[in-house]
Amino acid sequence: MVSGVTDAPTTALPDAASTAPRIAKAPNSALFTDQYELTMLQAALHSGAAHRRSVFEAFARRLPAGRRYGVVAGTGRLLEELAAFRFEDEQLGFLSDQRIVDDSTLAWLADFHFTGSISGYAEGEAYFPHSPILTVESTFAEACILETLILSILNHDSAIASAASRMSGAAAGRPCIEMGSRRTHEEAAVAAARAAMIGGFTSSSNLEAGRRYGIPTVGTAAHSFTLLHDSERAAFEAQVASFGRGTSLLVDTYDVEQGVRTAVEVAGAELGAVRLDSGDLVAQARWVRHLLDELGNSGTRIVVTSDLDEFAIGLLASAPVDSYGVGTSLVTGSGAPTAGMVYKLVSRQGDDGTFVPVAKAAKNKASVGGLKHALRRLDPKGVAQAEVVGIGISPANDGNDRPLVEQFVKDGVVLDGWTGPDAVVRAADRHARSVAELPGASRRLQRGEPVIPTEYEEAAS
């Protein structure tokens, strides 16, 4: 059974209990952080600078080597985690016992709840080098201690969504199934399933992802089920008796030809699908399609698995494959397990109340100071030409360009629509539309430069 989707209500961050019932209450995430964030907080509290209004920005200096674009994912999960980012007795006791921060800092943490604003690129949106993916506006203290939480979620989920986008693009409309739970951490598996859906996959094997986010779940049997029974026929008969003739039968435990013939004998013309998990999948899929048609099962689909990635899927484009199951390569980002995002202070309030752009000057790790706005410049046909980032201004829009920055949190309250199962559905739709407007070169799997350049606009001096 596939769960439905529901809208998530507006969530006041101090009250995690107001999260949609479908989503399990997030564990306390306050110590999902690096120690230097709290030691910086203590020093800033002592200097008085902790309460300065500040602007932090999450962005990627570059895309993973050879990638043409990235895909934003994880924002909804971040907003859910933010509601549970509280320093309660257990966390405060640990910090005190380990003498990580002093008593005055502990007192500040005990009263912490985020009161600022967060904006950025919506989930599913394509991004490029220096796109202002997430902007946090608050005091230095509030924004500083969120760094690790923000980066760990965005880097992981965006890497998975970016890989999923390449794979679903290579599949050219054929469904892709996420099935990598056994190849990653148990919570990462749920996050990966969610990110894969945003990147164009259609279902997952992970039941917890189905429960939390309404993701369609699928799965039938592994080789062990066949091996459990006295014969392949007995295994197939048991599965068909339990799930009906429309089930998918795994036919390569012993001999593929005999497996297909037995599957058809047991389930008849109504057999839903056969799954191939080994061998030369291109040649085998063609041969199995011919055999199925010869046996009168022209409606039986062919599902392939076996360590697929975007390149293997691309090679299978000419084969009569109906859907792909992808595991290890997907949940590890297909060679790029992190999106490489960083989180930098780009502006702070000066003593006179005005905001001062600030930026790191290192040549190989430079950042650009100032609050950013962004739009995607489109040509008259709606094809993306450039990522335009305005520094302190909104970039000029010639009428058909598309603004990219959305608001997620205002004065500490998560705005409607950015969390919960329905947010995943909208993000997947947004991804499809965002990628569709990119130049055709974005769909090439060969290494190359970002498919559009990033350009800056500044206010006239």
Salt bridges, closest charged atoms under 4 A:
GLU57 OE1 - LYS372 NZ 2.80
ASP102 OD2 - HIS46 NE2 2.74
GLU123 OE2 - ARG194 NH1 2.75
GLU125 OE2 - ARG376 NH1 2.76
GLU125 OE1 - ARG402 NH1 2.82
ASP157 OD2 - ARG77 NE 2.79
ASP157 OD1 - HIS156 ND1 2.77
GLU186 OE2 - HIS185 NE2 3.73
GLU187 OE2 - ARG212 NH2 2.80
GLU208 OE2 - ARG211 NH2 2.69
GLU208 OE2 - ARG212 NE 2.78
ASP252 OD1 - HIS223 NE2 2.77
GLU257 OE2 - ARG261 NE 3.17
GLU265 OE1 - ARG233 NH2 2.33
ASP277 OD1 - ARG275 NH1 3.80
ASP293 OD1 - ARG289 NH2 3.16
GLU294 OE2 - HIS290 NE2 3.83
GLU310 OE2 - ARG166 NE 2.68
ASP351 OD1 - ARG52 NH2 3.07
GLU387 OE1 - ARG376 NE 2.80
ASP401 OD2 - ARG377 NE 3.52
ASP422 OD2 - ARG426 NH1 2.23
ASP429 OD2 - ARG433 NE 2.91
GLU437 OE2 - ARG376 NH1 3.77
GLU437 OE2 - ARG402 NH2 2.57
GLU457 OE2 - ARG377 NH2 3.40
